[in-house]
Amino acid sequence: MRKRGITIKLFAVTALFFLAFYAMIMIFQLVFFDSFYQQYKTKEAAEHLNSLAQGYEENSWNAEELTKHTLSYMQETKSPLTIVDAEGYQLVQDPFHIMLETEDGDVLEVALSLFVTDYGNYLNALNIRKGDTLEINGESDLSVTSVIYPSVITKDEESVGEHLEENEITIQGKVKSVSLPQAGMSNRGLGLLYDALLEWFPLEEDLLKQLNNGESLQLNWVEPWTGKHNLVLIEPIKKDGEMQYMFSVTSLQETKDTNEALRVFYLYIGIAGIFLILLLSLFYSRLVSSPLIKLNEMAKKMVHLDFSSVKPIKQKDELGSLSNNMLIMAQNLDIALEDLKRANEKLKQDMEKRKQMEKAQREFFEHASHELKTPLSIVKSFAEGLQDGISPDKHDHYINVIIEESDKMQVLIGDMLDLAKLENGAIKLRKSSFMLSEMIEDLSDKMYCMAKEKQVSIEVMPRNEMPITADYEWMERVMRNLLVNAVRHSEADSVITIRIETDLDTARSVFMIDNKGNQIPEEQLDKIWNRFYRTETSRSRMTGGTGLGLAIVQQILDLHDFSYGVENTSEGVRFIVKFYK
């Protein structure tokens, strides 16, 4: 049922598409082609005529050059052309003519435009060439006696035409030049041109006014005796201070005749076309639907993860390749889904981490501004005191306070810069092997004065100690911060105990520093590593540091991949660091 359904659908859609496309072509051909072709031909003829008129107006062409351009226009547009005045009298030489020199030495023009309309093929058969002797029977132009309109042309006893009954003259002479229409142009509307001249000239006053204003005319003309449609083009020209008019007639009847023939032609071809469309649509629908149905069956088995009975389509094309790829896709789908779940989970973690980083940055700037505000205020107030001229006995005290507060700001800024470098990963560790107890003994000696002021002592108790591998300078910073933190928060007359032990089985060293003092509330144990965090709410400048010490410790230990932690003891607080190779 499904096979028949998709086949019928493809067949119907394909057939309807091609039929609609075919019908659209026929509709455009039968309904719009006539008007489209007329507009196209009108535009083409008008552009050619306008171009010829500009060239004639701007250049001083002689009769031979004008004839050449006129013939070129007639060849391109298949339309006759002449130049006339407002009364319809021709002002230029007939493009089709014979220049004949008589025995007396006179040169006469034999106008042929009307003659070739009736006898063009016969005239070409005479094969007239320069130097031939001709006998011309006809009548002369009333206004220009040097122009002859022939009725009969005779060459070597071969004649073309019919004699006039009256006013006929006979002239003999040699051909100086000849201009005849090319093959296929003999009967193209040359007579129609003169019929149109008689119909339209003299021009009506409103048309003459438009032309004198420089407007080109495109006029539809239906021959009254044949009913054929024609296009009359008139282009105004100002030559030698006088208005002249290029006059051309283009037949539109051939378009209508051609379109009528095409309608009959499309009627016959339409029957064969519809049959062919139906046949191709049926073949196409079966060609496409058959492998699609098989692919659908494969997909239904894959939905239930049944790959055992699935067989690829044996076709060496895109559909065969698709069936093979579907098998591979289904087998890898579970792996891809698991990877996607892990990627989504990692993305969530990264987004959460980013939010935490943004929050931490805001808090960092808030705390940094707060920590810098107090020493800056002190420095400013004491500097203003010096500026106001305090008593000499307080002068040294004010300077010492300014220096002390400047040193504090310098330490704070240094800690912030170090923390920023550590967080950005800009630090490259230079690891070496050293004994941790020796480093701590050295630090204890340096902190003797601070410990003495707090009335505490420092005891270092290594056991089974082995060297650790770390960056010496940064690890010294960790131990110094932990020692300073322990001293600051120890009770007077107490002992700070530092134990360094090594597990001989795992070769892992453990550092523990215990002090006797106030415990850290359990809810704050995870927060002490945050920047500018202090367990005391007063944030006294006498008992606290910059608030960045433990944050720096955390970054350094994370950079080394060492584990660390803090816990409360019965008497105080213990910090623990575990070193791994």
Backbone hydrogen bonds, N-H to C=O, Kabsch-Sander energy under -0.5 kcal/mol:
donor,donor_aa,acceptor,acceptor_aa,energy
5,G,1,M,-2.0
6,I,2,R,-2.7
7,T,3,K,-2.1
8,I,4,R,-2.4
9,K,5,G,-2.3
10,L,6,I,-2.6
11,F,7,T,-2.7
12,A,8,I,-3.1
13,V,9,K,-3.0
14,T,10,L,-2.6
15,A,11,F,-2.7
16,L,12,A,-2.8
17,F,13,V,-2.4
18,F,14,T,-2.5
19,L,15,A,-2.7
20,A,16,L,-2.8
21,F,17,F,-2.6
22,Y,18,F,-2.8
23,A,19,L,-3.1
24,M,20,A,-2.4
25,I,21,F,-2.0
26,M,22,Y,-2.1
27,I,23,A,-2.7
28,F,24,M,-2.6
29,Q,25,I,-2.3
30,L,26,M,-3.1
31,V,27,I,-3.0
32,F,27,I,-0.7
32,F,28,F,-0.9
33,F,28,F,-1.6
36,F,32,F,-2.6
37,Y,33,F,-3.1
38,Q,34,D,-2.0
39,Q,35,S,-2.4
40,Y,36,F,-2.6
41,K,37,Y,-3.0
42,T,38,Q,-2.6
43,K,39,Q,-2.6
44,E,40,Y,-2.5
45,A,41,K,-2.7
46,A,42,T,-2.6
47,E,43,K,-2.4
48,H,44,E,-2.2
49,L,45,A,-2.6
50,N,46,A,-2.5
51,S,47,E,-2.3
52,L,48,H,-2.4
53,A,49,L,-2.5
54,Q,50,N,-2.2
55,G,51,S,-2.1
56,Y,52,L,-2.5
57,E,53,A,-2.3
58,E,54,Q,-2.4
59,N,55,G,-1.7
61,W,59,N,-1.2
66,L,62,N,-2.8
67,T,63,A,-2.1
68,K,64,E,-2.0
69,H,65,E,-2.3
70,T,66,L,-2.5
71,L,67,T,-2.6
72,S,68,K,-1.8
73,Y,69,H,-2.2
74,M,70,T,-2.4
75,Q,71,L,-2.2
76,E,72,S,-2.1
77,T,73,Y,-2.6
78,K,74,M,-1.5
82,T,247,F,-1.8
84,V,245,Y,-2.7
85,D,89,Y,-1.4
88,G,85,D,-1.6
91,L,83,I,-3.1
92,V,83,I,-0.6
97,H,95,P,-0.7
97,H,179,S,-1.1
98,I,110,V,-1.5
99,M,177,S,-2.4
100,L,98,I,-0.7
100,L,108,L,-3.1
101,E,174,K,-2.9
102,T,100,L,-0.6
102,T,106,D,-2.7
105,G,102,T,-1.5
108,L,100,L,-3.2
108,L,106,D,-0.5
109,E,146,S,-3.0
110,V,98,I,-2.8
110,V,108,L,-0.6
111,A,109,E,-0.8
111,A,148,I,-2.1
112,L,96,F,-3.1
113,S,96,F,-0.6
116,V,112,L,-3.2
117,T,113,S,-0.7
118,D,114,L,-0.8
118,D,115,F,-0.7
119,Y,115,F,-2.6
120,G,116,V,-1.4
123,L,119,Y,-2.8
124,N,120,G,-2.2
125,A,121,N,-1.4
126,L,122,Y,-0.9
126,L,123,L,-0.8
127,N,123,L,-0.5
127,N,124,N,-1.1
131,G,175,V,-2.4
132,D,129,R,-2.0
134,L,132,D,-0.5
134,L,173,G,-2.7
135,E,154,T,-2.2
136,I,171,I,-3.6
137,N,135,E,-0.5
137,N,152,V,-2.8
138,G,169,I,-2.3
139,E,149,Y,-2.1
141,D,144,V,-0.7
141,D,147,V,-2.7
145,T,143,S,-0.5
147,V,144,V,-1.7
148,I,109,E,-3.2
148,I,146,S,-0.5
149,Y,139,E,-3.3
151,S,137,N,-4.2
152,V,137,N,-2.1
153,I,160,V,-2.4
154,T,135,E,-2.5
155,K,158,E,-3.1
158,E,155,K,-1.9
159,S,157,E,-0.5
160,V,153,I,-1.9
162,E,151,S,-1.3
169,I,138,G,-3.8
171,I,136,I,-2.6
173,G,134,L,-1.8
174,K,101,E,-2.5
175,V,132,D,-2.6
176,K,99,M,-3.4
177,S,99,M,-1.1
179,S,97,H,-2.9
185,M,182,Q,-2.3
188,R,185,M,-1.2
189,G,187,N,-1.9
193,L,189,G,-1.8
194,Y,190,L,-1.0
195,D,191,G,-1.9
196,A,192,L,-2.5
197,L,193,L,-2.0
198,L,194,Y,-2.0
199,E,195,D,-1.6
200,W,196,A,-2.7
201,F,197,L,-2.1
203,L,86,A,-1.5
208,L,204,E,-2.6
209,K,205,E,-2.1
210,Q,206,D,-1.8
211,L,207,L,-2.2
212,N,208,L,-2.3
213,N,209,K,-1.1
214,G,211,L,-1.8
215,E,210,Q,-2.3
217,L,234,I,-2.5
219,L,232,V,-3.1
221,W,230,N,-2.6
223,E,221,W,-0.6
223,E,228,K,-2.2
227,G,223,E,-2.9
230,N,221,W,-2.1
231,L,250,T,-3.4
232,V,219,L,-3.5
232,V,230,N,-0.5
233,L,231,L,-0.5
233,L,248,S,-2.8
234,I,217,L,-2.0
235,E,246,M,-2.2
237,I,244,Q,-3.1
239,K,237,I,-0.7
239,K,242,E,-2.7
242,E,239,K,-1.8
244,Q,237,I,-3.8
245,Y,84,V,-2.6
246,M,235,E,-2.7
247,F,82,T,-3.1
248,S,233,L,-2.4
249,V,80,P,-1.1
250,T,231,L,-3.1
252,L,229,H,-2.3
253,Q,229,H,-1.0
256,K,252,L,-1.4
257,D,253,Q,-2.6
258,T,254,E,-2.5
259,N,255,T,-2.6
260,E,256,K,-2.2
261,A,257,D,-2.1
262,L,258,T,-2.3
263,R,259,N,-1.9
264,V,260,E,-1.5
265,F,261,A,-2.4
266,Y,262,L,-3.3
267,L,263,R,-1.5
268,Y,264,V,-1.6
269,I,265,F,-2.6
270,G,266,Y,-2.0
271,I,267,L,-1.0
272,A,268,Y,-1.3
273,G,269,I,-2.6
274,I,270,G,-2.7
275,F,271,I,-1.8
276,L,272,A,-2.3
277,I,273,G,-2.5
278,L,274,I,-2.4
279,L,275,F,-2.1
280,L,276,L,-2.7
281,S,277,I,-2.5
282,L,278,L,-2.1
283,F,279,L,-2.2
284,Y,280,L,-2.7
285,S,281,S,-2.6
286,R,282,L,-2.1
287,L,283,F,-2.2
288,V,284,Y,-2.1
289,S,285,S,-2.8
290,S,286,R,-1.7
292,L,288,V,-1.3
293,I,289,S,-2.5
294,K,290,S,-1.5
295,L,291,P,-2.4
296,N,292,L,-2.1
297,E,293,I,-1.9
298,M,294,K,-2.2
299,A,295,L,-2.4
300,K,296,N,-2.0
301,K,297,E,-1.7
302,M,298,M,-2.1
303,V,299,A,-1.8
304,H,300,K,-0.8
304,H,301,K,-0.5
305,L,302,M,-2.0
306,D,301,K,-2.7
307,F,305,L,-0.9
315,Q,313,I,-1.9
317,D,315,Q,-1.2
321,S,317,D,-2.3
322,L,318,E,-2.3
323,S,319,L,-2.1
324,N,320,G,-1.7
325,N,321,S,-2.3
326,M,322,L,-2.1
327,L,323,S,-1.4
328,I,324,N,-1.8
329,M,325,N,-2.8
330,A,326,M,-2.4
331,Q,327,L,-2.0
332,N,328,I,-1.7
333,L,329,M,-0.6
333,L,330,A,-0.6
334,D,330,A,-0.6
336,A,332,N,-2.4
337,L,333,L,-2.6
338,E,334,D,-2.3
339,D,335,I,-2.5
340,L,336,A,-2.3
341,K,337,L,-2.4
342,R,338,E,-2.5
343,A,339,D,-2.5
344,N,340,L,-2.8
345,E,341,K,-2.5
346,K,342,R,-2.6
347,L,343,A,-2.5
348,K,344,N,-2.5
349,Q,345,E,-2.3
350,D,346,K,-3.0
351,M,347,L,-2.7
352,E,348,K,-2.6
353,K,349,Q,-2.9
354,R,350,D,-2.5
355,K,351,M,-2.3
356,Q,352,E,-2.4
357,M,353,K,-2.6
358,E,354,R,-2.7
359,K,355,K,-2.6
360,A,356,Q,-2.9
361,Q,357,M,-2.5
362,R,358,E,-2.2
363,E,359,K,-2.6
364,F,360,A,-2.6
365,F,361,Q,-2.3
366,E,362,R,-2.2
367,H,363,E,-3.0
368,A,364,F,-3.1
369,S,365,F,-2.4
370,H,366,E,-1.8
371,E,367,H,-3.0
372,L,368,A,-2.1
373,K,369,S,-1.4
374,T,370,H,-1.1
376,L,372,L,-1.9
377,S,373,K,-2.2
378,I,374,T,-2.4
379,V,375,P,-2.9
380,K,376,L,-2.6
381,S,377,S,-2.8
382,F,378,I,-2.7
383,A,379,V,-2.3
384,E,380,K,-2.4
385,G,381,S,-1.8
386,L,382,F,-2.1
387,Q,383,A,-2.2
388,D,384,E,-2.2
389,G,385,G,-0.6
389,G,386,L,-0.7
390,I,385,G,-0.7
394,K,391,S,-1.8
395,H,391,S,-0.6
395,H,392,P,-0.8
396,D,392,P,-0.6
398,Y,394,K,-2.3
399,I,395,H,-1.9
400,N,396,D,-2.5
401,V,397,H,-2.3
402,I,398,Y,-2.2
403,I,399,I,-2.5
404,E,400,N,-2.8
405,E,401,V,-2.8
406,S,402,I,-2.2
407,D,403,I,-2.4
408,K,404,E,-2.0
409,M,405,E,-2.3
410,Q,406,S,-2.5
411,V,407,D,-2.4
412,L,408,K,-2.5
413,I,409,M,-2.9
414,G,410,Q,-2.4
415,D,411,V,-2.6
416,M,412,L,-2.4
417,L,413,I,-2.5
418,D,414,G,-2.5
419,L,415,D,-2.6
420,A,416,M,-2.3
421,K,417,L,-2.3
422,L,418,D,-2.3
423,E,419,L,-2.6
424,N,420,A,-2.0
425,G,422,L,-0.9
426,A,421,K,-2.0
427,I,421,K,-0.6
429,L,427,I,-0.6
431,K,429,L,-0.6
432,S,470,A,-2.5
434,F,468,I,-2.1
436,L,434,F,-0.5
439,M,435,M,-1.3
440,I,436,L,-2.2
441,E,437,S,-2.6
442,D,438,E,-1.9
443,L,439,M,-2.0
444,S,440,I,-2.6
445,D,441,E,-1.9
446,K,442,D,-1.6
447,M,443,L,-1.6
448,Y,445,D,-1.2
451,A,447,M,-2.5
452,K,448,Y,-2.8
453,E,449,C,-2.3
454,K,450,M,-1.5
455,Q,451,A,-0.6
455,Q,452,K,-0.7
456,V,451,A,-2.6
457,S,494,S,-1.7
459,E,496,I,-2.9
461,M,459,E,-0.5
461,M,498,I,-3.6
463,R,500,I,-3.2
468,I,434,F,-2.6
470,A,432,S,-2.3
470,A,468,I,-0.6
472,Y,430,R,-0.6
472,Y,470,A,-0.7
475,M,471,D,-2.5
476,E,472,Y,-2.2
477,R,473,E,-1.4
478,V,474,W,-1.7
479,M,475,M,-2.4
480,R,476,E,-2.4
481,N,477,R,-2.3
482,L,478,V,-2.3
483,L,479,M,-2.5
484,V,480,R,-3.0
485,N,481,N,-2.3
486,A,482,L,-2.1
487,V,483,L,-2.7
488,R,484,V,-2.4
489,H,485,N,-1.5
490,S,487,V,-1.3
491,E,516,K,-2.8
493,D,455,Q,-2.7
494,S,455,Q,-0.6
494,S,491,E,-0.9
496,I,457,S,-3.4
497,T,495,V,-0.6
497,T,514,D,-2.0
498,I,459,E,-2.9
499,R,497,T,-0.5
499,R,512,M,-2.8
500,I,461,M,-1.5
501,E,499,R,-0.5
501,E,510,V,-2.3
502,T,463,R,-1.1
503,D,508,R,-2.4
504,L,502,T,-0.7
507,A,503,D,-2.6
508,R,503,D,-0.7
509,S,579,F,-0.8
510,V,501,E,-3.3
511,F,577,V,-3.4
512,M,499,R,-2.4
513,I,575,F,-2.1
514,D,497,T,-3.0
515,N,573,V,-1.8
517,G,515,N,-0.6
517,G,571,E,-1.7
524,Q,521,P,-2.1
525,L,521,P,-0.5
525,L,522,E,-1.1
527,K,524,Q,-0.8
528,I,524,Q,-1.0
530,N,527,K,-2.0
532,F,547,G,-3.0
533,Y,530,N,-1.5
533,Y,547,G,-0.7
539,R,536,E,-0.6
544,G,540,S,-1.6
552,I,548,L,-2.3
553,V,549,G,-2.2
554,Q,550,L,-2.5
555,Q,551,A,-2.0
556,I,552,I,-2.4
557,L,553,V,-2.5
558,D,554,Q,-2.5
559,L,555,Q,-2.0
560,H,556,I,-1.4
561,D,557,L,-0.6
561,D,558,D,-0.8
562,F,557,L,-2.6
563,S,578,K,-1.1
565,G,576,I,-2.0
567,E,574,R,-2.5
569,T,572,G,-2.7
573,V,515,N,-1.2
574,R,567,E,-3.1
575,F,513,I,-2.1
576,I,565,G,-2.5
577,V,511,F,-2.6
578,K,563,S,-2.7
579,F,509,S,-3.1
